[in-house]
Amino acid sequence: MRVMMLRGVVCIALAVVAALPASANNINGFLRDKGEFDVALTYTSESYDQFWVGDTKVSDPGLGEVSTDSATMWLAYGITKNITVWANIPYVDAEGDGTANLSESGMQDFAAMGEFRLAGQPGSQGWGTLIGGVGFSTPMSDYEANAPVDIGDGTTDFLTRLVYQIQRGSFYFSGQVGYDIRGDDAPDGYPLYAELGYTVGPVTFNGFYAMLDADGGTDIGDPGFTFPSNNEESDRTGLKVYGRITPSFGLVGAWFTTLDGRNTGDASGGSLGVVFNFGKR
């Protein structure tokens, strides 16, 4: 029974994180069973009225308050108990209420990844489990990437992940390191992610920390800078909760805020979603 509860955690950590724009491709150490298929539909809303130019926080009446709404479909399938593949499909709408009246909307970036168990066993209570991930992301529409208010960087990126996870009773801890090889003039990135979860009955609570570090890049205002070329960095933290209504259906919610950043908005927001499970349980 406990294994079944903890398996539900997969739906939280991936479905909700997939809905968060700054952490869309972070993963944890849970994989699907062979033949298990999950679908998550999430809505995320976030906003900011201050942002960092380099490492200096400012506001701009031209931008005003920038609001971003995202609708995401996330799919995952267990090829074997040791291999899971997933895909993320987001539609994003962003707009500023300032005097410049800037806005952008459309299909953002399709992302897909294969996750592979490198060591350890499913639900292991021993030293833990080690997961590797390899994937990519690429734009799904011809959106404008070089603007103060946009929905993405317009680049095709190669993604790699390494995750360590350990479980003790109803608790688990997961830590990720990653490296993103980014296209065009966007600097490569180092996404770090950690989460701590606890399951009680049909409900799992989860706290997370996400950091994105860039390998160089420009600051806003530098001569010849573009927004995709910015050294965009962020530190975020948040809380998530997932409740199983039935073995094949659940509800998920999240809240997150930005702690620090560089060339990014000081955004806070939340997510709501539904998760459906098909196949082996």
C-alpha positions as CSV (number, residue, x, y, z in Angstrom):
1,M,0.0,0.0,0.0
2,R,2.8,2.4,0.9
3,V,4.5,1.7,-2.5
4,M,1.2,2.6,-4.2
5,M,1.0,5.9,-2.3
6,L,4.6,6.9,-3.1
7,R,4.1,6.0,-6.8
8,G,1.5,8.8,-6.8
9,V,4.3,11.2,-6.0
10,V,5.5,10.9,-9.6
11,C,2.3,12.7,-10.7
12,I,3.2,15.7,-8.4
13,A,6.8,16.2,-9.0
14,L,6.6,15.9,-12.8
15,A,3.1,17.1,-13.7
16,V,3.3,20.3,-11.5
17,V,7.0,21.0,-12.1
18,A,6.2,20.7,-15.9
19,A,3.8,23.5,-15.4
20,L,6.3,25.9,-13.9
21,P,8.0,27.9,-16.6
22,A,11.4,28.2,-14.8
23,S,11.5,24.5,-14.0
24,A,9.7,22.7,-16.8
25,N,12.3,20.0,-17.4
26,N,13.3,19.1,-13.8
27,I,12.8,15.5,-12.7
28,N,12.9,13.3,-9.7
29,G,13.7,9.6,-9.1
30,F,10.3,8.0,-9.6
31,L,9.7,6.0,-12.8
32,R,6.6,4.4,-14.2
33,D,5.8,0.7,-14.1
34,K,5.9,-1.1,-17.5
35,G,2.8,-0.2,-19.5
36,E,1.7,2.6,-17.1
37,F,0.6,5.8,-18.8
38,D,-0.1,9.1,-17.1
39,V,-1.7,12.3,-18.5
40,A,-1.6,15.6,-16.5
41,L,-3.4,18.8,-17.4
42,T,-2.3,21.9,-15.5
43,Y,-2.9,25.6,-15.4
44,T,-0.2,28.0,-14.0
45,S,-0.5,31.7,-13.4
46,E,2.4,33.9,-12.3
47,S,3.3,37.6,-12.3
48,Y,5.9,40.1,-11.4
49,D,6.3,43.9,-11.3
50,Q,10.0,44.0,-10.5
51,F,12.8,42.3,-12.4
52,W,16.6,42.1,-12.3
53,V,18.8,44.0,-14.8
54,G,22.0,42.1,-14.3
55,D,21.9,41.6,-10.5
56,T,20.0,44.9,-9.8
57,K,16.3,44.8,-9.1
58,V,14.2,47.4,-10.9
59,S,10.7,48.2,-12.1
60,D,9.7,49.8,-15.4
61,P,6.4,51.6,-16.1
62,G,6.7,50.5,-19.7
63,L,6.4,46.9,-18.7
64,G,4.2,47.4,-15.6
65,E,3.1,44.2,-14.1
66,V,3.9,41.2,-16.3
67,S,1.5,38.2,-16.1
68,T,2.0,34.8,-17.6
69,D,-0.6,32.1,-17.9
70,S,0.2,28.6,-19.0
71,A,-1.8,25.6,-20.0
72,T,0.2,22.4,-20.1
73,M,-0.4,18.8,-21.2
74,W,2.2,16.4,-19.8
75,L,2.4,12.7,-20.8
76,A,4.5,9.8,-19.4
77,Y,4.8,6.2,-20.3
78,G,6.7,3.3,-18.7
79,I,8.5,1.3,-21.4
80,T,9.9,-1.0,-18.7
81,K,10.1,-0.6,-14.9
82,N,13.5,1.0,-15.5
83,I,12.8,3.2,-18.5
84,T,10.2,6.0,-18.6
85,V,9.6,8.5,-21.4
86,W,7.7,11.8,-21.1
87,A,6.7,14.8,-23.1
88,N,5.5,18.3,-22.2
89,I,3.3,20.5,-24.4
90,P,2.6,24.0,-23.2
91,Y,0.5,27.0,-24.4
92,V,1.7,30.3,-22.9
93,D,0.1,33.7,-22.8
94,A,2.3,36.6,-21.4
95,E,1.4,40.3,-21.2
96,G,2.5,43.5,-19.5
97,D,0.0,46.1,-18.3
98,G,2.4,49.0,-18.7
99,T,2.5,51.8,-21.2
100,A,4.3,49.8,-23.8
101,N,1.3,47.4,-24.0
102,L,3.5,44.3,-24.7
103,S,2.1,40.8,-25.1
104,E,2.9,37.4,-26.7
105,S,1.0,34.1,-26.8
106,G,1.2,30.8,-28.5
107,M,2.5,27.3,-28.3
108,Q,5.8,27.4,-26.5
109,D,8.5,24.7,-26.5
110,F,7.9,20.9,-26.9
111,A,10.1,19.0,-24.5
112,A,10.7,15.2,-24.3
113,M,13.0,13.1,-22.2
114,G,13.9,9.4,-21.6
115,E,14.7,8.5,-18.0
116,F,16.8,5.4,-17.2
117,R,17.4,3.7,-13.8
118,L,21.2,3.4,-13.6
119,A,21.4,1.8,-10.1
120,G,19.1,0.8,-7.3
121,Q,15.6,-0.8,-7.3
122,P,12.0,0.6,-7.5
123,G,10.9,1.7,-4.0
124,S,14.3,0.7,-2.6
125,Q,14.8,1.5,1.1
126,G,18.6,0.9,0.9
127,W,21.1,3.4,-0.3
128,G,18.7,4.9,-2.8
129,T,18.4,4.9,-6.6
130,L,20.2,6.7,-9.4
131,I,18.4,8.0,-12.5
132,G,19.8,9.4,-15.7
133,G,17.8,11.5,-18.2
134,V,18.5,12.6,-21.8
135,G,16.1,14.8,-23.8
136,F,15.5,17.9,-25.9
137,S,13.2,20.9,-26.2
138,T,12.3,22.9,-29.3
139,P,9.8,25.6,-30.2
140,M,6.4,24.6,-31.4
141,S,5.6,28.0,-33.0
142,D,7.3,31.0,-34.6
143,Y,6.9,33.2,-31.5
144,E,9.0,36.3,-31.0
145,A,11.9,35.4,-28.7
146,N,13.8,38.7,-28.5
147,A,11.4,40.9,-26.6
148,P,11.0,42.1,-23.0
149,V,7.7,40.2,-22.8
150,D,7.9,36.9,-24.6
151,I,7.0,33.2,-24.0
152,G,10.4,31.6,-24.6
153,D,13.9,31.9,-26.0
154,G,13.1,30.2,-29.3
155,T,16.1,27.8,-29.1
156,T,16.5,24.0,-29.6
157,D,18.3,22.6,-26.6
158,F,19.8,19.2,-25.6
159,L,19.0,18.3,-22.0
160,T,20.9,15.9,-19.6
161,R,19.9,15.0,-16.0
162,L,21.3,12.9,-13.2
163,V,19.1,12.3,-10.1
164,Y,19.8,10.7,-6.7
165,Q,16.7,9.7,-4.6
166,I,16.3,8.0,-1.3
167,Q,13.1,6.8,0.5
168,R,12.6,6.2,4.2
169,G,9.0,5.2,5.1
170,S,6.6,7.8,3.9
171,F,9.5,10.3,3.3
172,Y,11.6,10.7,0.2
173,F,14.3,13.1,-0.9
174,S,15.4,13.7,-4.5
175,G,18.3,15.8,-5.8
176,Q,19.0,16.6,-9.5
177,V,22.0,18.1,-11.3
178,G,21.7,18.8,-15.0
179,Y,23.4,20.4,-18.0
180,D,21.5,22.0,-20.9
181,I,23.3,22.5,-24.2
182,R,21.4,25.4,-25.7
183,G,21.0,26.6,-29.3
184,D,21.8,29.9,-31.0
185,D,23.3,32.5,-28.8
186,A,21.6,31.4,-25.5
187,P,24.2,30.4,-22.9
188,D,24.3,26.8,-21.7
189,G,22.6,26.1,-18.4
190,Y,23.0,24.2,-15.1
191,P,19.6,23.4,-13.6
192,L,19.7,22.1,-10.0
193,Y,16.6,20.8,-8.3
194,A,15.8,19.2,-4.9
195,E,12.5,18.1,-3.4
196,L,11.4,16.6,-0.1
197,G,8.1,14.8,0.1
198,Y,5.9,13.1,2.7
199,T,2.8,10.9,2.1
200,V,0.0,10.6,4.6
201,G,-3.0,8.5,3.4
202,P,-4.0,9.5,-0.1
203,V,-2.2,12.9,0.1
204,T,1.5,13.7,-0.6
205,F,3.1,17.0,0.4
206,N,6.2,18.3,-1.3
207,G,8.6,21.2,-0.8
208,F,11.1,22.0,-3.6
209,Y,14.0,24.3,-4.4
210,A,15.0,25.0,-8.1
211,M,18.1,26.9,-9.2
212,L,19.1,27.7,-12.7
213,D,22.7,28.9,-13.3
214,A,23.9,30.1,-16.8
215,D,27.3,29.6,-18.3
216,G,28.0,33.2,-19.1
217,G,25.8,35.4,-21.3
218,T,24.9,39.0,-21.5
219,D,23.1,41.4,-19.1
220,I,20.1,43.4,-20.1
221,G,21.4,46.7,-21.5
222,D,24.8,45.4,-22.6
223,P,25.8,46.6,-26.1
224,G,24.3,44.3,-28.7
225,F,22.5,42.1,-26.1
226,T,19.5,39.9,-27.1
227,F,17.1,38.5,-24.5
228,P,17.9,34.9,-25.5
229,S,21.6,35.6,-24.9
230,N,21.1,36.9,-21.4
231,N,22.8,35.3,-18.4
232,E,19.4,34.4,-17.0
233,E,19.6,32.9,-13.5
234,S,17.0,32.2,-10.8
235,D,16.4,30.7,-7.4
236,R,12.9,29.4,-6.7
237,T,11.2,27.6,-3.9
238,G,7.7,26.3,-3.4
239,L,5.2,23.8,-2.1
240,K,3.1,21.2,-3.9
241,V,0.3,18.9,-2.8
242,Y,-1.2,15.9,-4.6
243,G,-4.3,14.1,-3.6
244,R,-5.5,10.7,-5.0
245,I,-9.3,10.7,-5.4
246,T,-9.2,7.3,-7.0
247,P,-6.3,5.0,-8.0
248,S,-6.6,6.4,-11.5
249,F,-7.4,10.1,-10.8
250,G,-5.9,12.8,-8.7
251,L,-5.8,16.6,-8.1
252,V,-2.6,18.7,-7.7
253,G,-1.8,22.2,-6.6
254,A,1.4,24.2,-6.2
255,W,2.7,27.6,-5.0
256,F,6.1,29.1,-5.8
257,T,8.1,32.2,-5.5
258,T,11.4,33.6,-6.7
259,L,14.1,34.2,-4.1
260,D,16.8,35.7,-6.2
261,G,17.7,36.2,-9.9
262,R,19.6,37.7,-12.7
263,N,18.0,39.1,-15.9
264,T,14.7,37.6,-14.9
265,G,11.4,38.6,-13.3
266,D,10.8,38.4,-9.5
267,A,7.8,36.2,-10.1
268,S,5.4,34.3,-7.8
269,G,2.5,32.2,-8.8
270,G,0.6,28.9,-8.5
271,S,-0.6,25.9,-10.4
272,L,-3.7,23.7,-10.4
273,G,-4.1,20.4,-12.3
274,V,-5.7,17.0,-12.8
275,V,-3.8,13.8,-13.2
276,F,-5.1,10.6,-14.9
277,N,-3.4,7.2,-14.7
278,F,-3.9,4.3,-17.1
279,G,-2.4,0.8,-17.2
280,K,-0.7,-1.1,-14.5
281,R,-1.1,0.1,-11.0
